[in-house]
């Protein structure tokens, strides 16, 4: 008799049992109808230490101060940064048509909240306020905890896609206009103790009004004096400074200036200046262009870890002038200043802005007079970019610097 009463009692409890979801009791039928992929609908709750009872969270505060990403209509995918995919989207809640760039934060391998790179990018961009730095407008959240988006101002082009699709190269006047804006943005970053660490043409955006903006701060860091040790796995190979390739433990703003020189040369040549396939090949291309460095021009070179395992090919000549025969003496001096081997002697952004190259004919054109181009990133059939990825695929027959450093 006791067993039958227990069974009846348990069945009754099962029928009357309700399941709490977000602090509010929901019946089985309600939860069965709930679509976990739909918009956030259920109210949450927090526990009151004063009354020792659950307190429901108002629906308007459920997402904190962040908006729901469903309020934006995704139009198309426009690119992929170091740590996230970027979409073009329209704000459906805005009274006027507002196009933004939505960057989805990569969360695949994260188990303990936001990745450090995303936190750095958000904190850095919130502190930046300059016309040549892309603006972070707000942080958006999706239907799950691993769905986080950064809403940024939308720029119609990136320089990489423009260079890939342009029939003719930029004029020297237009190159000066682009390069001046890049230097102004870098001067602002470096004066605020921010080092970008991943400058390349695909991370430079340009609007239809000719305004250049530095983007993709996934690898950016604050720096101090004296500089602290930073990881050397930064900067895309073609734009990587020699001190990074040779394993220097101290990285400064000079690595940004080297990448800036590579960008300047690429705009002039309409093709990459140093398209290395591996780290060793990249060093070889640098030596072919600038000559092999030695202790007289770079005193610290003998102390760099990588050179304990191999030697650089001797090449005593600087070949910048033969590479750019049409460039003025002021332009050649500026390139040489940006490509100084010793980081402490390399040009700063402020010094470059004072170069006589920008006040001699042809003068930099006004940004508003820059030509307009079709928005290639929004086309379905897009030409593949010739930019290398950060993680290079190294042929097995050629050892990398990492392999050399691991030899005993």
DABELVEN-V636403 format. One record per backbone hydrogen bond with DSSP energy under -0.5 kcal/mol. NH is the residue of the N-H (numbers start at 0). CO is the residue of the C=O. If there is no record, write none. Layout:
BEGIN
NH_CO ; NH_CO
END
This chain:
BEGIN
4_0 ; 5_1 ; 6_2 ; 7_3 ; 8_4 ; 9_5 ; 10_6 ; 11_7 ; 12_8 ; 13_9 ; 14_10 ; 15_11 ; 16_12 ; 18_25 ; 20_23 ; 23_20 ; 25_18 ; 30_26 ; 31_27 ; 32_28 ; 33_29 ; 35_33 ; 37_34 ; 40_38 ; 45_54 ; 47_52 ; 48_46 ; 51_47 ; 54_45 ; 55_53 ; 56_43 ; 60_57 ; 61_58 ; 63_60 ; 65_62 ; 66_138 ; 68_140 ; 70_67 ; 71_68 ; 72_89 ; 73_71 ; 74_87 ; 75_87 ; 77_85 ; 78_85 ; 80_83 ; 83_80 ; 84_103 ; 85_78 ; 86_101 ; 87_75 ; 88_99 ; 89_72 ; 90_97 ; 91_70 ; 91_89 ; 92_70 ; 93_90 ; 99_88 ; 100_151 ; 101_86 ; 101_99 ; 102_100 ; 102_149 ; 103_84 ; 103_101 ; 104_102 ; 104_147 ; 105_82 ; 109_106 ; 118_114 ; 119_115 ; 120_116 ; 121_117 ; 122_118 ; 123_119 ; 124_120 ; 125_121 ; 126_122 ; 126_123 ; 127_123 ; 132_129 ; 133_213 ; 136_134 ; 136_150 ; 137_150 ; 139_148 ; 140_66 ; 141_143 ; 141_146 ; 146_143 ; 147_145 ; 148_139 ; 149_102 ; 150_137 ; 150_148 ; 151_100 ; 151_149 ; 152_134 ; 153_98 ; 156_205 ; 158_200 ; 158_203 ; 159_200 ; 161_157 ; 162_158 ; 163_159 ; 164_160 ; 165_161 ; 174_170 ; 175_171 ; 176_172 ; 177_173 ; 178_174 ; 179_175 ; 180_176 ; 181_177 ; 182_178 ; 183_179 ; 184_180 ; 185_181 ; 186_182 ; 187_183 ; 188_184 ; 189_185 ; 190_186 ; 191_187 ; 191_188 ; 192_189 ; 193_188 ; 194_220 ; 202_199 ; 203_200 ; 204_202 ; 204_212 ; 205_156 ; 206_210 ; 209_206 ; 211_209 ; 212_204 ; 213_131 ; 214_202 ; 219_216 ; 220_194 ; 222_192 ; 229_248 ; 233_231 ; 234_196 ; 238_235 ; 239_236 ; 243_240 ; 244_240 ; 245_241 ; 246_243 ; 247_242 ; 250_227 ; 250_248 ; 254_251 ; 255_252 ; 256_252 ; 257_253 ; 258_254 ; 259_255 ; 260_256 ; 261_257 ; 262_258 ; 263_259 ; 264_260 ; 265_261 ; 266_262 ; 267_263 ; 268_264 ; 269_265 ; 270_265 ; 275_273 ; 281_277 ; 282_278 ; 283_279 ; 284_280 ; 285_281 ; 286_282 ; 287_283 ; 288_284 ; 289_285 ; 290_286 ; 291_314 ; 296_293 ; 297_293 ; 300_297 ; 301_298 ; 302_299 ; 303_300 ; 305_245 ; 306_303 ; 307_304 ; 308_305 ; 309_305 ; 318_288 ; 318_316 ; 322_318 ; 323_319 ; 324_321 ; 326_323 ; 331_327 ; 332_328 ; 333_329 ; 334_330 ; 335_331 ; 336_332 ; 337_333 ; 338_334 ; 339_336 ; 342_340 ; 344_341 ; 345_341 ; 345_342 ; 346_336 ; 351_347 ; 352_348 ; 353_349 ; 353_350 ; 354_351 ; 357_354 ; 358_355 ; 363_357 ; 364_172 ; 368_365 ; 369_366 ; 375_373 ; 377_374 ; 378_375 ; 381_379 ; 391_389 ; 393_391 ; 397_394 ; 398_396 ; 403_399 ; 404_400 ; 405_401 ; 406_402 ; 406_403
END
